[in-house]
Amino acid sequence: MNNTSSRRRFLVATAIAASAPALLRAAEGPKLKAAVIGHTGRGDYGHGLDIIFTGRPNIELVAVADANPDGLAKMAAKLKAPRQYAEYRAMLEKERPQLVSIAPRHSDQHHAMGMAAVAVGAHICMEKPFTPTLVEADELLAAADKCGLKIAVAHQTRMAPGAVHLRQRIADGLIGEMLEMRAWGKQDARAGGEDMIVLGTHLFDLMRLFAGDPQWCTARVTQGGRDITPADARLMKDNVGPIAGDEVSAQFGFAKGVTATFTSRGKLREHTGHWGIEFIGTKGAARLLANLPPQIFLLKSSGWKPDGKADEWRKLPDDPTLNIPAAAQGFTPSNARLVDDWLDAIARNRAPECSGHNAMKAVEMVMAVYQAALAAKRVPMPLANRKHPLVT
């Protein structure tokens, strides 16, 4: 075993050992009261955020809230929730939970739900996107920070073993000095602004995980081949605030000369393939396909020859994802990993890995794309203007 592998194994073992005391304290102490907020027909219960408290002996689910009567009845039966509420504010005031899952995908509800949870002293686990505007994100984060409350947001990919492993391998020189990141959305029927806010936020979160905060953004966003204006703003079925454009091409600048692109253009779907992010360095390239769990590939290149070039993407041999059984894949184990970290962050009074502040930064990158596209110039980051660029 080489020194790098030994060091990596030591760091993992140390992290596990360090987290054990806090998790033991949580398990041995009194049960934490938890509640779930959903809204059937208006974002529902996200990607498994209804069941994040299930099977946790140190947590007692006391209630569920849903404004839809049929949805409420079905979810109460599914979760075996002892009490049900049509109005989430009434539930929060009556039950005073310590933990709240804010599950709807419609992020236009997140700010109000989050502020109501903070008002009763509850820590929050929330579906993404975080909020539709930076103004709302800033207010919610400030309120939670003032009360010492922890917000976790479902950007599960940043905690996936494969992504964590790839980050360390790149830091150890897997591809040499990292120069670029190239990200593609799903580029399906949602190509453009919808793809960017729904799926691009995961990729923006990964960009920051690997390269830190962006320093500037340039972008072009078009609708039917012409540059967008605020008049192109529209709402999608899952209300995440105004969106615009059916094609997005954006570039970000990071420290140490690293640049990144995000592209969502339906015409490129067949060429770029699976949505994800490519990392390009001085000695090679790696690619993360954004599944749960993500798949990691390394580029094996023949170099240019007189008759052309043969490149082949091969699975990273030491990717820990290769050893994960099918039963341990998907949203349920990914959410469990996120919740484990959230609970440990609460116990240790630290920021969760998938924190609200990280989620706000992903939304900020979306807003930067619109600001740069509408102004037709580079915009510095962090953004000084926290209002939604499409709202005049």
C-alpha atoms as one frame of an Amber mdcrd trajectory, in Angstrom:
protein
   0.000   0.000   0.000   1.453   3.402  -0.959   1.677   6.387   1.370  -1.272
   8.173  -0.257  -3.590   5.189   0.199  -2.444   4.721   3.783  -3.054   8.382
   4.529  -6.518   8.268   2.956  -7.510   5.187   4.986  -6.209   6.846   8.153
  -8.255  10.003   7.504 -11.438   7.985   6.907 -10.900   5.928  10.049 -10.185
   9.056  12.063 -13.344  10.761  10.790 -15.470   7.740  11.717 -13.930   7.515
  15.168 -14.367  11.244  15.747 -18.042  11.170  14.841 -18.861   8.215  17.066
 -19.100  10.105  20.405 -21.648  12.596  19.069 -23.749   9.874  17.479 -23.616
   7.832  20.683 -24.722  10.859  22.711 -27.656  11.330  20.339 -28.640   7.672
  20.608 -28.326   7.541  24.405 -30.102  10.823  25.167 -33.823  11.589  25.144
 -35.623  11.144  21.857 -35.737  14.146  19.552 -39.207  15.203  18.419 -39.552
  15.385  14.647 -42.233  16.498  12.199 -42.680  16.340   8.432 -44.127  19.060
   6.213 -45.396  18.049   2.782 -47.887  19.450   0.304 -49.469  16.851  -1.965
 -49.954  18.281  -5.426 -47.614  21.181  -4.622 -44.226  19.538  -4.533 -45.409
  16.483  -2.576 -42.675  15.068  -0.297 -39.622  15.512  -2.483 -37.241  12.643
  -3.121 -37.824  10.529  -0.029 -37.778  13.345   2.514 -40.934  11.934   4.098
 -39.099   8.909   5.493 -35.831  10.421   6.717 -36.806   9.890  10.368 -38.008
   6.305   9.883 -36.078   3.616  11.737 -34.122   6.019  13.935 -34.484   4.933
  17.593 -33.377   8.332  18.927 -36.065  10.225  16.959 -39.824  10.289  17.567
 -42.009  11.379  14.656 -44.858  13.278  16.324 -46.817  14.711  13.382 -47.167
  15.360   9.665 -48.720  18.374   7.925 -50.242  18.517   4.447 -52.826  20.986
   3.111 -54.261  18.272   0.846 -56.706  16.066   2.843 -56.168  12.921   0.770
 -52.415  13.352   0.767 -52.402  13.961   4.506 -54.377  10.793   5.210 -52.126
   8.654   3.012 -48.911  10.061   4.462 -50.125   9.782   8.062 -50.861   6.111
   7.446 -47.527   5.534   5.710 -45.470   7.227   8.434 -47.703   6.051  11.304
 -47.772   9.675  12.434 -49.810   9.960  15.662 -51.118  13.423  14.753 -51.990
  15.106  11.460 -52.434  18.772  10.572 -53.804  20.552   7.530 -51.759  23.648
   8.350 -48.045  23.371   9.041 -47.874  26.498  11.201 -50.484  25.049  13.556
 -48.482  21.822  13.729 -45.255  23.625  14.531 -46.840  25.791  17.231 -48.628
  22.853  18.852 -45.937  20.173  18.615 -42.771  22.306  18.967 -40.571  19.735
  17.180 -36.795  19.894  17.362 -36.335  18.505  13.848 -38.403  19.321  10.756
 -38.300  17.854   7.272 -39.460  20.433   4.704 -40.152  18.091   1.828 -41.964
  19.869  -1.060 -40.024  20.343  -4.295 -41.848  23.654  -4.877 -39.219  25.909
  -3.372 -41.519  28.940  -3.446 -42.857  27.477  -0.154 -39.462  26.893   1.455
 -38.857  30.346   2.913 -42.190  30.555   4.722 -41.955  26.975   5.976 -38.355
  27.462   7.043 -39.025  30.698   8.914 -41.955  29.059  10.729 -39.723  26.148
  11.761 -36.976  28.472  12.974 -39.551  30.413  14.996 -40.239  27.315  17.139
 -36.546  26.416  17.446 -36.409  23.532  14.969 -33.437  22.371  12.929 -34.341
  21.886   9.257 -33.696  19.296   6.570 -35.012  20.601   3.256 -35.502  19.564
  -0.360 -33.606  21.496  -3.003 -33.561  24.053  -4.614 -33.091  25.958  -1.361
 -35.132  29.088  -2.146 -36.143  30.876  -5.365 -34.279  34.090  -4.468 -31.125
  35.058  -2.622 -33.084  37.570  -0.547 -35.128  34.698   0.892 -32.066  32.502
   1.340 -30.169  35.233   3.186 -33.084  35.940   5.524 -33.673  32.288   6.371
 -29.981  31.603   6.951 -29.589  34.687   9.142 -32.591  33.680  11.256 -31.321
  30.117  11.692 -27.768  31.215  12.460 -28.997  33.688  15.074 -30.781  30.836
  16.882 -27.958  28.324  16.425 -30.132  26.097  14.228 -28.728  23.847  11.514
 -30.148  23.659   7.991 -29.310  20.742   5.694 -30.377  20.732   2.033 -30.691
  17.650  -0.174 -27.601  18.029  -2.327 -26.768  14.402  -1.565 -24.147  13.966
  -4.301 -21.496  15.977  -2.454 -21.562  13.323   0.298 -21.619  10.278  -1.985
 -18.587   8.051  -1.308 -17.564   8.195  -4.965 -17.608  12.004  -5.071 -15.707
  12.281  -1.785 -13.149   9.771  -3.035 -12.714  11.526  -6.386 -12.184  14.861
  -4.667  -9.346  13.368  -2.605  -7.826  11.580  -5.594  -7.800  14.795  -7.619
  -6.216  16.620  -4.679  -3.589  13.839  -4.631  -2.773  14.450  -8.318  -4.962
  11.941 -10.184  -5.296  14.278 -13.190  -2.393  16.570 -12.427  -3.177  20.226
 -11.781  -6.904  20.790 -12.292  -7.581  23.386 -14.984 -11.226  23.072 -16.011
 -14.594  21.644 -15.052 -17.236  21.036 -17.702 -20.786  20.305 -16.595 -23.879
  19.324 -18.575 -27.472  19.202 -17.400 -29.860  16.469 -18.483 -30.705  18.580
 -21.550 -34.043  16.813 -21.927 -37.432  18.509 -22.360 -36.397  20.795 -19.477
 -33.273  22.049 -21.278 -32.321  25.616 -20.421 -33.412  27.466 -17.323 -35.500
  24.651 -15.846 -32.647  22.159 -16.200 -30.278  24.656 -14.584 -32.308  25.266
 -11.414 -33.573  21.688 -10.962 -30.424  19.692 -11.791 -27.740  22.287 -12.376
 -27.746  23.241  -8.696 -26.328  19.773  -7.919 -23.513  20.394 -10.411 -22.861
  23.921  -9.132 -22.633  22.483  -5.623 -20.032  19.991  -6.867 -18.049  22.732
  -8.608 -17.718  24.523  -5.285 -16.834  21.279  -3.514 -13.895  20.746  -5.879
 -12.763  24.326  -6.565 -14.160  26.666  -3.886 -16.267  29.750  -4.471 -16.562
  31.190  -7.998 -15.195  34.677  -8.522 -17.077  35.686 -11.672 -19.598  34.498
 -14.244 -20.293  35.116 -17.913 -23.260  33.586 -19.700 -25.611  33.505 -22.636
 -29.186  32.325 -22.177 -31.421  32.144 -25.231 -35.050  31.393 -26.014 -35.786
  30.236 -29.549 -32.348  31.400 -30.653 -32.534  34.966 -29.295 -31.121  36.384
 -26.084 -33.588  36.378 -23.209 -35.138  39.428 -21.588 -37.039  39.601 -18.267
 -40.235  39.289 -20.332 -39.282  35.640 -21.014 -39.655  34.724 -17.340 -42.103
  31.911 -16.658 -43.034  29.518 -13.887 -42.630  25.776 -14.279 -44.855  23.008
 -12.921 -42.682  22.612  -9.827 -42.623  26.253  -8.769 -39.000  27.125  -8.031
 -39.364  30.782  -8.953 -39.045  32.416 -12.384 -36.989  30.674 -15.056 -36.136
  31.610 -18.642 -34.439  30.234 -21.725 -34.337  26.923 -23.552 -30.528  27.032
 -23.888 -27.893  27.993 -21.311 -24.140  28.377 -21.835 -22.281  29.713 -18.791
 -18.695  30.069 -17.631 -17.351  30.606 -14.123 -13.915  31.605 -12.896 -12.390
  30.126  -9.732  -9.153  30.627  -7.837  -5.830  29.367  -9.230  -6.969  29.928
 -12.812  -9.593  27.167 -12.783 -12.560  27.771 -15.081 -15.838  25.888 -15.347
 -18.668  25.697 -17.843 -22.300  24.693 -17.491 -24.269  23.808 -20.609 -27.907
  22.888 -21.097 -28.870  22.669 -24.762 -31.229  19.982 -26.005 -29.339  19.729
 -29.306 -26.243  18.508 -27.435 -27.974  15.755 -25.453 -26.884  12.896 -27.719
 -23.307  14.166 -27.954 -22.644  14.846 -24.264 -24.630  11.890 -22.942 -25.415
  11.426 -19.260 -25.609  14.580 -17.155 -22.674  15.192 -14.897 -19.335  16.940
 -14.649 -15.900  16.433 -16.192 -12.664  17.440 -14.477  -9.739  18.247 -16.787
  -6.161  18.529 -15.570  -2.639  18.769 -16.907  -2.238  14.973 -16.882  -5.697
  13.621 -17.610  -9.412  13.867 -17.045 -12.071  12.301 -14.818 -15.834  12.321
 -15.198 -18.629  12.001 -12.662 -21.987  10.794 -13.945 -24.628  12.240 -11.657
 -26.485   9.163 -10.488 -27.163   8.099  -6.893 -24.597   6.811  -6.348 -22.539
   8.695  -8.949 -20.333   6.759 -11.329 -16.693   7.801 -11.719 -14.666   7.330
 -14.905 -11.076   8.087 -15.868 -10.039   8.978 -19.425  -7.475   6.710 -21.042
  -6.113   8.462 -24.119  -3.858   7.125 -26.853  -2.698  10.608 -27.792  -2.840
  11.927 -31.321  -1.476   9.619 -34.028  -1.330   9.954 -37.819  -4.603   8.053
 -38.155  -6.380   9.885 -35.336  -6.929   9.426 -31.628  -8.580   6.698 -29.541
  -9.941   7.831 -26.180 -11.698   5.486 -23.780 -13.524   6.242 -20.544 -12.932
   3.502 -17.983 -14.322   3.125 -14.477 -11.993   4.383 -11.765 -10.668   1.088
 -10.322 -10.625   2.221  -6.698 -14.024   3.933  -6.802 -15.752   2.823  -3.558
 -19.070   2.935  -5.423 -18.088  -0.302  -7.183 -18.413  -2.138  -3.870 -21.824
  -0.722  -2.913 -24.611  -3.317  -3.253 -27.746  -2.366  -5.158 -29.769  -2.317
  -1.934 -27.552   0.465  -0.593 -28.034   2.742  -3.603 -30.604   5.422  -4.428
 -32.281   8.202  -2.491 -32.955   6.360   0.774 -29.311   5.594   1.683 -28.169
   8.924   0.239 -30.674  10.789   2.406 -29.653   8.675   5.407 -26.040   9.753
   4.925 -27.134  13.386   4.771 -29.289  13.046   7.922 -26.492  11.277   9.839
 -24.239  14.245   9.113 -27.015  16.751   9.953 -27.637  15.133  13.346 -23.915
  15.026  14.079 -23.636  18.705  13.090 -26.407  19.510  15.576 -24.687  17.505
  18.317 -21.296  19.085  17.635 -22.556  22.590  16.815 -20.875  22.659  13.416
 -22.070  23.289   9.879 -23.602  20.303   8.068 -21.767  19.178   4.969 -24.906
  19.784   2.876 -25.539  23.079   4.607 -28.036  25.790   3.817 -25.101  28.109
   3.162 -23.725  25.715   0.515 -27.207  25.429  -0.994 -27.526  29.219  -1.122
 -24.238  29.391  -3.045 -25.612  26.964  -5.651 -28.687  29.174  -6.103 -26.369
  32.186  -6.321 -24.618  30.610  -9.301 -27.993  30.278 -11.050 -28.761  33.925
 -10.350 -25.294  34.896 -11.615 -26.010  33.173 -14.934 -29.172  35.240 -15.407
 -27.488  38.460 -14.270 -24.576  37.959 -16.675 -26.831  36.955 -19.571 -29.186
  39.912 -19.160 -26.323  42.382 -18.756 -24.254  40.740 -21.532 -21.117  41.116
 -19.418 -19.082  39.402 -16.725 -20.494  39.776 -13.212 -18.335  39.517 -10.088
 -19.239  37.072  -7.318 -20.548  36.970  -4.655 -23.458  38.898  -6.126 -24.146
  42.314  -4.656 -27.695  42.368  -6.047 -29.631  39.667  -4.200 -32.921  40.128
  -6.072 -34.030  37.697  -8.759 -32.663  38.982 -12.101 -35.838  38.008 -13.976
 -38.124  40.005 -11.683 -38.191  43.678 -12.635
